[in-house]
Amino acid sequence: MARTGGDKTKARILAVAERLFAQRGFDATSVDSIARAARVNKALIYYHFRDKNELMSSLFAHIVDELSRNSTGRRRGPKTP
């Protein structure tokens, strides 16, 4: 299924938030600064996420999903006959 413009915008917001949280920390990063860096208005962030905490939760879920996709098919531990 093709990604919609909304999905691309949400992904961009998550990517910018990840970068800013890593650089400045969660508490020192404002929703305003995320909006400026993502080149969206603040209302659009609140359209996709209830608040900054939900944005962080979504970011963690996205990272876990990505790690899961990348590790699919890999076995852990020794191979058994």
Secondary structure as GFF3:
##gff-version 3
##sequence-region A 1 81
A	DSSP	alpha_helix	5	24	.	.	.	ID=ss1
A	DSSP	alpha_helix	31	38	.	.	.	ID=ss2
A	DSSP	alpha_helix	42	48	.	.	.	ID=ss3
A	DSSP	alpha_helix	52	71	.	.	.	ID=ss4
###
